[in-house]
Amino acid sequence: MASPATKEKVLEENRRVHALENRLYLSRHPEQTNFFQRGILEKMMAEVCTTLRPGSKILDLGCGTGYLSLGFLSRGYHVTGLDLSREMIQAFEESIPATLRPQARLVVGDAEEFLSQNQDEYDVVVLSAILHHLFDYESVLRQICVRLSSGKQLLVFFEPLKQEVHSPIKFVLHRALSWLDEKLYRFEMKAKSIPVLDDEYHHSDYQRQFGGIDPNRILEILREEGLEVLKIEKYCARRYGLHAWLANRVLGTQNTFNLFATRP
Ligand SMILES: C[S@@+](CC[C@H](N)C(=O)[O-])C[C@H]1O[C@@H](n2cnc3c(N)ncnc32)[C@H](O)[C@@H]1O
């Protein structure tokens, strides 16, 4: 029988897997940058940024190769990007244009440890596709909430949620679309000689074994911590934009969510 995961094991697996991901992360995850997802991201960024003053400070926890942080940097904000993986941080660092470099501070470390040791104030804390990698995401979320004073914001972006499709016809179409999406993806990765890391993700995507992140649980925690949720959006991400468009506009399925909250 496999030994039960511990926090250390989950951290170790995340370091290992993301060392393999590093510079090819976004090529391997087109579901984060296809036209459909980009539209959602741009809208969410615009909503978050309308409330910010020039020079505001952003903390991107689990920033990875930094595609979201780069969006904040190019809008003139100061970004602290923290990630457990030295290789992901290095790839991020290499992609920052020299003119934006002075606005960026990059840190290698564990999110929980960083939050307990660093007392700086941030205007926005960003969590993009990191909660499902954490051993105890609830505790990290609460740690962040207590740090947010009045007017400060939290952006939870692109976390997996449990898919539920009740209609049998929709279910068949949903599975067929998902199958096609993955087939084409594998074909493209093979053609580009990009290894897919399927078998590597098990322990690093720790929360997936529990069905992903439950948005209702997040809402509960944020309310308990006194935050006001301004927006929650559930939708379906797919490798290719056209498939994402069909999944959302025709089938109405959901497998991910974004959330934007503030402390009143
Ligand atoms: C799925 S990637 C998402 C990267 C980026 N936020 C994005 O949206 O493209 C998850 C990232 O979380 C980082 N990570 C995992 N566990 C972490 C932890 N305990 N503390 C900080 N970063 C962590 C990984 O190294 C990885 O770069």
The ligand as a Tripos MOL2 file, in Angstrom:
@<TRIPOS>MOLECULE
LIG
   27    29     1     0     0
SMALL
NO_CHARGES

@<TRIPOS>ATOM
      1 C1          0.0700   24.8010  -11.9710 C.3       1 LIG1
      2 S1          1.4640   25.8030  -11.6180 S.3       1 LIG1
      3 C2          0.7500   27.4170  -11.8300 C.3       1 LIG1
      4 C3          1.7820   28.4680  -12.0860 C.3       1 LIG1
      5 C4          1.2380   29.8800  -12.3070 C.3       1 LIG1
      6 N1          0.6030   30.4100  -11.1180 N.3       1 LIG1
      7 C5          0.2890   29.8830  -13.4630 C.2       1 LIG1
      8 O1         -0.9000   30.1500  -13.2590 O.co2     1 LIG1
      9 O2          0.7520   29.6470  -14.5950 O.co2     1 LIG1
     10 C6          1.5900   25.6680   -9.8680 C.3       1 LIG1
     11 C7          2.8010   26.3710   -9.2910 C.3       1 LIG1
     12 O3          2.7100   26.3390   -7.8650 O.3       1 LIG1
     13 C8          3.9980   26.1060   -7.3470 C.3       1 LIG1
     14 N2          3.8660   25.5520   -5.9980 N.ar      1 LIG1
     15 C9          3.4390   24.3220   -5.6410 C.ar      1 LIG1
     16 N3          3.4340   24.1960   -4.3000 N.ar      1 LIG1
     17 C10         3.8650   25.3720   -3.8030 C.ar      1 LIG1
     18 C11         4.0930   25.8670   -2.4910 C.ar      1 LIG1
     19 N4          3.8740   25.1110   -1.4210 N.pl3     1 LIG1
     20 N5          4.5430   27.1230   -2.3410 N.ar      1 LIG1
     21 C12         4.8020   27.9070   -3.4340 C.ar      1 LIG1
     22 N6          4.6100   27.4960   -4.6900 N.ar      1 LIG1
     23 C13         4.1440   26.2450   -4.8810 C.ar      1 LIG1
     24 C14         4.6370   25.1520   -8.3340 C.3       1 LIG1
     25 O4          6.0480   25.1350   -8.2390 O.3       1 LIG1
     26 C15         4.1120   25.7160   -9.6640 C.3       1 LIG1
     27 O5          4.9920   26.6470  -10.2260 O.3       1 LIG1
@<TRIPOS>BOND
     1     1     2 1
     2     2     3 1
     3     2    10 1
     4     3     4 1
     5     4     5 1
     6     5     6 1
     7     5     7 1
     8     7     8 2
     9     7     9 1
    10    10    11 1
    11    11    12 1
    12    11    26 1
    13    12    13 1
    14    13    14 1
    15    13    24 1
    16    14    15 ar
    17    14    23 ar
    18    15    16 ar
    19    16    17 ar
    20    17    18 ar
    21    17    23 ar
    22    18    19 1
    23    18    20 ar
    24    20    21 ar
    25    21    22 ar
    26    22    23 ar
    27    24    25 1
    28    24    26 1
    29    26    27 1
@<TRIPOS>SUBSTRUCTURE
     1 LIG1         1 GROUP 0 **** ****
